Amino acid sequence: MITMEWTIRSEEPDDAEGIAAVLTDAFSRKDEAELVSLIRNSDAYDPELSLVCVEDGTIVGYVLFSPVVIRAADCDETKALALAPVAVLTQFRNQGIGTALIEEGIHRSHQKRAKIIVVLGEPGYYRRFRFESAKTHGIEPPWEVPEGSFMILGLEKNVLRDVHGMVHYPEAFSSTANTLK
Ligand SMILES: CC(C)(COP(=O)(O)OP(=O)(O)OC[C@H]1O[C@@H](n2cnc3c(N)ncnc32)[C@H](O)[C@@H]1OP(=O)(O)O)[C@@H](O)C(=O)NCCC(=O)NCCS
């Protein structure tokens, strides 16, 4: 049996097509690929937080972290990052690629001094990265979402203690709000 090795790196200029292929395969629709394309052409894009997993020259996985703001009722604002989307080509799943992409993204977010990451998705998947219910911390998504699916990760001790409010995503997300999971 031949075992290929994969690596994780920042997105590079020629990666757009491969990323779109992974997203379209993983979600069986083009919405997430279009969302990433919109973000790539906006101020929200940071190539160091746009990560690909490459195996034998092919992009097989992808994750993006974008800047968001948590705005309290008194208009106090806290900067954070949103993890979305994450995807792995169907035939490359259950090898730890999704985990490696997310862990590298969390590591880089920490290095960039981000304090909080939010995600909308399956709690059963994200709990393994220590994401917890955002609602418990008084942090709300800007859309109606399934109970428990909006989650938050504090990257510093006690950072979630004094942060409350609604999360505001970059403009690109508003056209694809129903496709975030
Ligand atoms: C979610 C996804 C990125 C995981 O990628 P992956 O490379 O297979 O993930 P890993 O190999 O690191 O982890 C696999 C584990 O996650 C679990 N898992 C995968 N998707 C899950 C989900 N939606 N809910 C709960 N657990 C999930 C698997 O059962 C497996 O569990 P195990 O470690 O106990 O065996 C991939 O399944 C995918 O692209 N899905 C379609 C796109 C999508 O739904 N993305 C958002 C997820 S909310």
PDBQT file of the ligand as one rigid body, heavy atoms in Angstrom, charges set to zero:
ROOT
HETATM    1  C1  LIG A 201     -16.135  18.027   8.919  1.00  0.00    +0.000 C 
HETATM    2  C2  LIG A 201     -14.928  17.630   8.060  1.00  0.00    +0.000 C 
HETATM    3  C3  LIG A 201     -14.158  18.878   7.652  1.00  0.00    +0.000 C 
HETATM    4  C4  LIG A 201     -14.020  16.735   8.918  1.00  0.00    +0.000 C 
HETATM    5  O1  LIG A 201     -12.868  16.425   8.173  1.00  0.00    +0.000 OA
HETATM    6  P1  LIG A 201     -12.006  15.104   8.463  1.00  0.00    +0.000 P 
HETATM    7  O2  LIG A 201     -10.678  15.302   7.852  1.00  0.00    +0.000 OA
HETATM    8  O3  LIG A 201     -12.769  13.894   8.097  1.00  0.00    +0.000 OA
HETATM    9  O4  LIG A 201     -11.910  15.189  10.054  1.00  0.00    +0.000 OA
HETATM   10  P2  LIG A 201     -10.929  14.405  10.998  1.00  0.00    +0.000 P 
HETATM   11  O5  LIG A 201     -10.356  13.214  10.295  1.00  0.00    +0.000 OA
HETATM   12  O6  LIG A 201      -9.982  15.335  11.623  1.00  0.00    +0.000 OA
HETATM   13  O7  LIG A 201     -11.938  13.929  12.136  1.00  0.00    +0.000 OA
HETATM   14  C5  LIG A 201     -12.824  12.896  11.885  1.00  0.00    +0.000 C 
HETATM   15  C6  LIG A 201     -13.755  12.781  13.077  1.00  0.00    +0.000 C 
HETATM   16  O8  LIG A 201     -14.729  13.830  13.044  1.00  0.00    +0.000 OA
HETATM   17  C7  LIG A 201     -16.022  13.266  13.084  1.00  0.00    +0.000 C 
HETATM   18  N1  LIG A 201     -16.933  14.119  12.319  1.00  0.00    +0.000 N 
HETATM   19  C8  LIG A 201     -16.839  14.475  11.025  1.00  0.00    +0.000 A 
HETATM   20  N2  LIG A 201     -17.879  15.246  10.682  1.00  0.00    +0.000 NA
HETATM   21  C9  LIG A 201     -18.646  15.388  11.790  1.00  0.00    +0.000 A 
HETATM   22  C10 LIG A 201     -19.867  16.054  12.062  1.00  0.00    +0.000 A 
HETATM   23  N3  LIG A 201     -20.501  16.767  11.116  1.00  0.00    +0.000 N 
HETATM   24  N4  LIG A 201     -20.354  15.971  13.319  1.00  0.00    +0.000 NA
HETATM   25  C11 LIG A 201     -19.725  15.271  14.291  1.00  0.00    +0.000 A 
HETATM   26  N5  LIG A 201     -18.547  14.617  14.076  1.00  0.00    +0.000 NA
HETATM   27  C12 LIG A 201     -18.037  14.674  12.844  1.00  0.00    +0.000 A 
HETATM   28  C13 LIG A 201     -15.843  11.889  12.462  1.00  0.00    +0.000 C 
HETATM   29  O9  LIG A 201     -16.896  11.046  12.858  1.00  0.00    +0.000 OA
HETATM   30  C14 LIG A 201     -14.515  11.475  13.076  1.00  0.00    +0.000 C 
HETATM   31  O10 LIG A 201     -14.725  11.084  14.418  1.00  0.00    +0.000 OA
HETATM   32  P3  LIG A 201     -13.663  10.153  15.230  1.00  0.00    +0.000 P 
HETATM   33  O11 LIG A 201     -12.369  10.938  15.330  1.00  0.00    +0.000 OA
HETATM   34  O12 LIG A 201     -14.302   9.983  16.569  1.00  0.00    +0.000 OA
HETATM   35  O13 LIG A 201     -13.533   8.901  14.431  1.00  0.00    +0.000 OA
HETATM   36  C15 LIG A 201     -15.351  16.807   6.818  1.00  0.00    +0.000 C 
HETATM   37  O14 LIG A 201     -16.165  15.728   7.254  1.00  0.00    +0.000 OA
HETATM   38  C16 LIG A 201     -16.126  17.612   5.786  1.00  0.00    +0.000 C 
HETATM   39  O15 LIG A 201     -15.530  18.214   4.894  1.00  0.00    +0.000 OA
HETATM   40  N6  LIG A 201     -17.453  17.605   5.884  1.00  0.00    +0.000 N 
HETATM   41  C17 LIG A 201     -18.308  18.313   4.899  1.00  0.00    +0.000 C 
HETATM   42  C18 LIG A 201     -18.195  19.783   5.098  1.00  0.00    +0.000 C 
HETATM   43  C19 LIG A 201     -18.712  20.205   6.470  1.00  0.00    +0.000 C 
HETATM   44  O16 LIG A 201     -19.749  19.761   6.934  1.00  0.00    +0.000 OA
HETATM   45  N7  LIG A 201     -17.959  21.135   7.126  1.00  0.00    +0.000 N 
HETATM   46  C20 LIG A 201     -18.374  21.744   8.397  1.00  0.00    +0.000 C 
HETATM   47  C21 LIG A 201     -18.431  20.813   9.554  1.00  0.00    +0.000 C 
HETATM   48  S1  LIG A 201     -19.574  21.384  10.832  1.00  0.00    +0.000 SA
ENDROOT
TORSDOF 0
